[in-house]
Amino acid sequence: MSHKHANLIRAIFQEPVNCNIHWREIESLLNHLGALVESGHGARFRIVLNRMEFFFHHPHHSNTCSKQSIKDFRAFLARAGVTPSAYELGEGESTPAHPRH
């Protein structure tokens, strides 16, 4: 388990919403989790993780994601079984929340 990714997952799930999360950090996390990330039209990306699908919009005028984008992404991760506690339980193991495609 990467401490960088664990810290990012905690930041995504913290309240109040952290608005200092960069798209490149999210992209790195998704790659680490084994998600399928496909470019769509414009700034739209299709993400598939643990058979859950999500459409994410890359920030337009900044590298940081909006509060609403982080809230939506948080809900997607939770539906896909990726939460701070689930991620930390999977330390060093292959868990359903951490499949490798």
BELNOR-V126683 format. One record per residue. N is the residue number from 1. RES is the residue in three letters. D_LAST is the distance of its C-alpha to the last C-alpha in Angstrom with 2 decimals. Layout:
n: {N	N}
res: {RES	RES}
d_last: {D_LAST	D_LAST}
//
This chain:
n: {1	2	3	4	5	6	7	8	9	10	11	12	13	14	15	16	17	18	19	20	21	22	23	24	25	26	27	28	29	30	31	32	33	34	35	36	37	38	39	40	41	42	43	44	45	46	47	48	49	50	51	52	53	54	55	56	57	58	59	60	61	62	63	64	65	66	67	68	69	70	71	72	73	74	75	76	77	78	79	80	81	82	83	84	85	86	87	88	89	90	91	92	93	94	95	96	97	98	99	100	101}
res: {MET	SER	HIS	LYS	HIS	ALA	ASN	LEU	ILE	ARG	ALA	ILE	PHE	GLN	GLU	PRO	VAL	ASN	CYS	ASN	ILE	HIS	TRP	ARG	GLU	ILE	GLU	SER	LEU	LEU	ASN	HIS	LEU	GLY	ALA	LEU	VAL	GLU	SER	GLY	HIS	GLY	ALA	ARG	PHE	ARG	ILE	VAL	LEU	ASN	ARG	MET	GLU	PHE	PHE	PHE	HIS	HIS	PRO	HIS	HIS	SER	ASN	THR	CYS	SER	LYS	GLN	SER	ILE	LYS	ASP	PHE	ARG	ALA	PHE	LEU	ALA	ARG	ALA	GLY	VAL	THR	PRO	SER	ALA	TYR	GLU	LEU	GLY	GLU	GLY	GLU	SER	THR	PRO	ALA	HIS	PRO	ARG	HIS}
d_last: {16.86	18.20	21.57	21.11	18.14	20.03	23.09	21.44	20.19	23.76	25.23	23.34	24.66	28.13	31.28	32.86	30.01	29.29	29.84	29.12	25.33	24.24	21.66	20.34	19.79	17.81	15.70	15.14	14.30	11.70	10.02	10.54	9.08	5.67	7.53	8.25	11.80	14.26	17.92	20.41	24.17	25.84	24.30	21.99	18.19	15.92	13.18	10.80	9.62	9.75	11.30	13.83	14.95	17.10	19.20	20.17	23.11	23.27	26.63	29.39	32.14	30.53	27.47	27.53	26.25	28.85	29.46	28.60	25.24	24.43	25.71	23.60	20.42	21.44	21.88	18.43	16.86	19.22	18.32	14.60	15.86	15.73	19.35	21.15	22.09	18.75	17.13	20.10	20.06	16.60	18.13	17.12	15.18	11.80	12.69	11.68	12.01	9.52	6.31	3.81	0.00}
//
